[in-house]
């Protein structure tokens, strides 16, 4: 009989890692945060009440793990600047991207965390509005408005970056 923790990890490790990688643009940080996410999940698995899917629950843990990590940094702008600087050469080989994808990732990193989370969870991972609302502790209406604003701000930043070139 297989261990349910191993099945949980094998089923969701890539999705959680990619969410954290897109949040940090640093392979090593994303790997560490992924490990922390699953460690926290395993420690509290017995208290999982089934009010959401396991996937949604894991993304919520991953988001909180990322937020706690980023709060530990003294200066948020310095933190994001460091991430952009280390991005070159830090991208996992299996996730090498085109120049356009690189610009998209940098644009995502320049968004506030909540906007970045809306876009990554809804547009990249294809989660429902309900799932995003559960992860972010918001109403579906707040998620829809937030996602609209996030997409709008994303387009503005992306255009600014293109204009700078």
C-alpha positions in Angstrom: 0.0 0.0 0.0 1.4 3.4 -1.0 1.9 6.3 1.3 -0.8 9.0 0.8 1.8 11.7 1.5 4.0 10.5 -1.4 1.0 10.4 -3.7 0.1 14.0 -2.6 3.6 15.2 -3.2 3.9 13.5 -6.6 0.6 14.7 -7.8 1.1 18.4 -6.9 4.8 19.1 -6.6 5.2 20.5 -10.1 2.2 22.8 -9.9 3.3 24.1 -6.5 6.9 24.5 -7.6 5.8 26.4 -10.8 3.6 28.7 -8.8 6.4 29.5 -6.4 8.9 29.8 -9.2 6.7 32.3 -11.1 6.4 34.2 -7.8 10.1 34.4 -7.2 11.9 33.7 -10.5 14.5 31.9 -8.6 14.8 28.1 -8.8 16.5 27.6 -5.4 14.1 29.8 -3.5 11.1 28.1 -5.2 12.6 24.6 -4.4 13.0 25.6 -0.7 9.5 27.1 -0.5 8.0 24.0 -2.2 9.7 21.8 0.4 8.4 24.1 3.2 4.9 24.0 1.7 4.8 20.2 1.7 6.3 19.9 5.1 3.6 22.2 6.5 1.0 20.3 4.6 2.2 16.9 5.9 2.3 18.3 9.5 -1.3 19.5 9.2 -2.8 16.9 6.9 -4.8 15.4 9.8 -6.5 18.7 10.3 -7.5 19.1 6.6 -11.3 19.4 6.8 -12.1 18.9 3.1 -13.8 22.3 2.8 -11.8 22.8 -0.4 -9.9 20.5 -2.7 -6.4 19.3 -1.7 -5.0 21.3 -4.6 -6.6 24.5 -3.4 -5.5 23.8 0.2 -1.9 23.3 -1.0 -1.9 26.5 -3.1 -3.1 28.3 0.0 -0.3 26.9 2.1 2.2 27.7 -0.7 1.0 31.3 -1.0 1.2 31.8 2.8 4.7 30.3 2.8 5.7 32.7 0.0 4.2 35.7 1.8 5.9 34.8 5.1 9.2 34.4 3.2 8.9 37.7 1.5 8.0 39.5 4.7 11.3 38.4 6.2 13.1 40.5 3.7 13.9 44.0 5.1 13.1 45.9 1.9 10.6 44.7 -0.6 12.1 46.7 -3.5 15.5 45.4 -2.7 14.1 41.8 -2.6 12.4 42.1 -6.0 15.5 43.8 -7.4 17.6 40.9 -6.2 15.3 38.4 -7.7 15.4 40.1 -11.1 19.3 40.3 -10.9 19.6 36.6 -10.1 17.0 35.5 -12.6 19.6 35.2 -15.4 21.1 31.7 -15.2 18.7 30.7 -12.4 15.9 29.4 -14.6 15.5 25.6 -14.5 16.6 24.0 -17.8 13.2 22.3 -18.3 11.5 25.7 -18.1 13.7 27.8 -20.4 11.6 30.5 -22.0 11.7 32.7 -25.0 12.6 36.4 -24.7 8.8 37.2 -24.7 8.3 34.7 -21.8 11.2 36.2 -20.0 9.6 39.6 -20.3 6.3 38.2 -19.1 7.9 36.7 -16.0 9.7 40.0 -15.2 6.4 41.8 -15.6 4.7 39.4 -13.2 7.5 40.0 -10.7 6.9 43.7 -10.8 3.2 43.3 -9.9 2.1 43.5 -6.3 1.9 40.0 -4.8 -1.9 39.8 -4.8 -2.1 40.8 -8.5 0.6 38.3 -9.4 -1.2 35.6 -7.4 -4.5 36.3 -9.2 -2.8 36.0 -12.6 -0.7 32.9 -11.8 -3.6 31.0 -10.2 -6.3 31.9 -12.6 -4.6 32.5 -16.0 -1.6 30.2 -15.7 -2.8 27.4 -13.5 -6.5 27.6 -14.6 -8.0 27.5 -11.2 -11.6 28.6 -10.9 -12.7 31.9 -9.3 -14.0 29.9 -6.4 -10.6 28.2 -5.8 -8.7 31.5 -6.1 -11.2 33.0 -3.6 -10.5 30.2 -1.1 -6.7 30.6 -1.5 -6.7 34.3 -1.1 -9.5 34.5 1.6 -11.6 36.8 -0.6 -15.0 36.8 -2.1 -15.5 35.7 -5.7 -16.4 39.3 -6.5 -13.2 40.6 -5.0 -11.2 38.0 -7.0 -12.9 39.0 -10.3 -12.3 42.7 -9.7 -8.7 42.1 -8.5 -8.0 39.9 -11.6 -9.4 42.6 -13.9 -7.1 45.2 -12.2 -4.2 42.8 -12.2 -4.5 42.1 -15.9 -4.8 45.8 -16.6 -1.7 46.7 -14.6 0.1 43.8 -16.2 -0.6 45.2 -19.7 0.6 48.7 -18.5 3.9 47.4 -17.1 4.5 45.1 -20.1 3.9 48.0 -22.5 6.3 50.3 -20.4 8.9 47.6 -20.6 8.5 47.3 -24.4 8.7 51.0 -24.8 12.0 51.1 -22.9 13.6 48.7 -25.4 
